[in-house]
Amino acid sequence: MIFNKRNTIERFRNGDHKAFRALYDTHFDSLYLFGLKYIPSQDVVEDIVQESFIKVWERRDDFFDEPSFKSFLYKSIRNSCLNYFEHKKVKDKFINYQKIIFGGESFFNDSIIEEELNQIIANTLNELPDASRDIYMLYLNGLKNQEIADDLGISVNTVKTQKQRANKFLRHRLIEIVSILTCILQ
C-alpha cells in the first residue's frame, strides 16, 4: 500500500516506526550533505544527523506536516554543528591553556604520579607505630626536636630515637615501592 506524505507524517506522529524509517530514509542524505557544509567530518555529521532524528522522534507530536518536520531537522542540525564548533573552540582553548600553563600531557601524567606517590607515602606513614607517627608528622610539619619533645612531654632523645626508627622503616618501605614503580614504568 502506498502512503502519501501527509499520511506518513500522521503515522509517524502516532509512533509508527515504519513511517519514521521512511522519513529517515527519504531525508537522511540531504540532511547529511547539509551538515557537511558546516563540518567536514563525515563521522561527526552522521552522528549529528542521527541525534537530530532522535530529537524529532521524541517530539513527534509537534509535527503536523512535512515542512515543519524538515524545518526542525535542518535547524537542529545547524544548531548542533554550531554547538560542535563552540565546544571544539572551548576544548582547544583549554588544551592550549593547559600546554602553556602546565606543560600539557606531561603535567597530567606527572600530577597522577605525584598524587599516587603522596597516597603511598601517607599509607606508609600510617603503618608506623602511633608514637613514631606522631613524632614524624610533627617533624614533617617543620618542628625541631626540642619543640616536638616539649609538645609531647617527652625527652629529646626519645624524639631522636623515634625519628630514626621511622626513617629506617620509611626508607625500607619506599625502596620496595621504588622497585615496584621501576618495574611498572619500564
N, C-alpha and C positions, 0 to 999 in steps of 0.2 A: 504494500500500500504506500502510495506517495503522499507525503505531507507537505503542505505549503509552509512558508517561513513563519507565518503567524501561528500556525498550529504547532510548529516546532517550539517556538517561544512559550506557548501555553503549556505544552507538555514539560518543557524544561522548568517552568515555574512550579509545576506540580511535583517536581522531584524525579522526573523520568531520566534515568541515566543514559538511555539510548539517545534521547533528544540532546542531552548535554554533550555526548560524544559526537553527535552530528554537528553541533555548533563548534565544538573544539576542532574537528577535522576541517570544517569549512573555513575557519578564521585563523588557525594557528600560523600558517605560512606568512600571511600578510602581516600579522602582529609581530612575528619573529623578525621579518625583514625591517619592519618599522623600528624595533628595538635595536637592531644592528646599526641603525643610523646614529644612535646615541652612544652605544658601547660596542667596540669592535671585538668583543669576546663572545664567541658562539655559546660556550657553556653558560656564561653569566646571563646572557639574553634568554637562552632557553629556560633557565631557572626562573627568571623574572616573568616570562610569559606563562609558565605553568603556575606560578604563585598567583598571578592575576586571574587565571581561570579558577583557582581555588577560591579566591575572594568573590568572584562573580557567582560561583555556586552557593557560597554561604549567604549571599544577598539576593538570591534568585527571585525572591518575592518582589523586589524593586523594579523588575524589568517587564514592561508590558509590550514592548516591540523590539525588533532587531536594531534599529538605530540607537536606542538608549543602551542596549546591551553592548554594541560595538563602541559607542562613545565611552562608556565606563571602562572598557578594556584598554582602549587607546590612552585614556587619561591615567589609568592605573599603571600602565607600562611606562609612560613618560615620567610619572612621578617616581616610580621605582628606580628608573635609570638615573634620574637626578639625585635621588637619595643615595644611590650606589656611589655616585661621584662625591657627594658630600662626605659620606662615610670614608671613602678612599682618601679624600683630602685630609680628613682628621687623622686617619690611621697613618698616612705618610708623614704628616706633620709631627705626630708623636714619635714615630720611628726616627726621624731626623733629629728631633729634640733629644731623644734617648741616646743617639750616637754622639751628639755634641756634648751633652752633659755627662753621660755615664759611660761612654765608650761602647755602646751597642750591646751586641750579643755577649761579648766577653764580660761586661758588667753583670749581665743577667746570670751567667754561669758562675762568676766569682761570688755573687751575692748568695746563690744557692749553697755553694761550698762553704762560705763563711757562716751561714745560718746553721748548716748541718754540723759544722765543727763546734760552734757555740753550744749546740744542743748536746753533743758528745761530751764536751768539757763540763757542762752543767751536770749531766748524768754521772760523770766520773767523780765530780766533787761530791755529789750526793752519796756516793759509795764510801766516802771517808767516814771514820767513826765521828760521832757527834762533836766531841771535844776538838778534834783536829779540824773538822769542817768549820766550826765556829771561829776558831783562831785564823784559819786560812782565809775565810771570807773577809774578816776584818783586815787582814794583811792585803788582800786584793783591793780593798776599799781605800788603801793608802795609809793605814795606821802603822805607826812604828811599834817595835816590840814592847817598849815601855808603856805606850798608850794601850796596847792590847792587854797587857798584864794588869794595868790599872782598871780598865773597863771590866775585865772578867774576875778581878780579885785573885789573880794567881801570880806566881813568880815569873820573872823574865826568862829564867832557864826553862821553865815548863813551856813557855811560848816558843822558845827556840827549838826545843826538842819536838814539840808537836808540829812545828813548821817543817822540820827536817823529815819527819815521818810522812807528812803529807806530800812533800816534794818527791820523796822516794817512790811512794805509791803512785802519784800522778805521772812521774817520769816513766815508770814501768807500764802503766796503762796506756799512756799516749804513744809509746814506742809500738805497742801492739796495734793501736789504731792507725798509726802512720804506715805500718806494714800492710795492713788491710787496704788502706786507701791507695797505696802504691800499686798493689795488685789490681785494684779496680780501674785505676786511671791508665793503666798500660794498654 
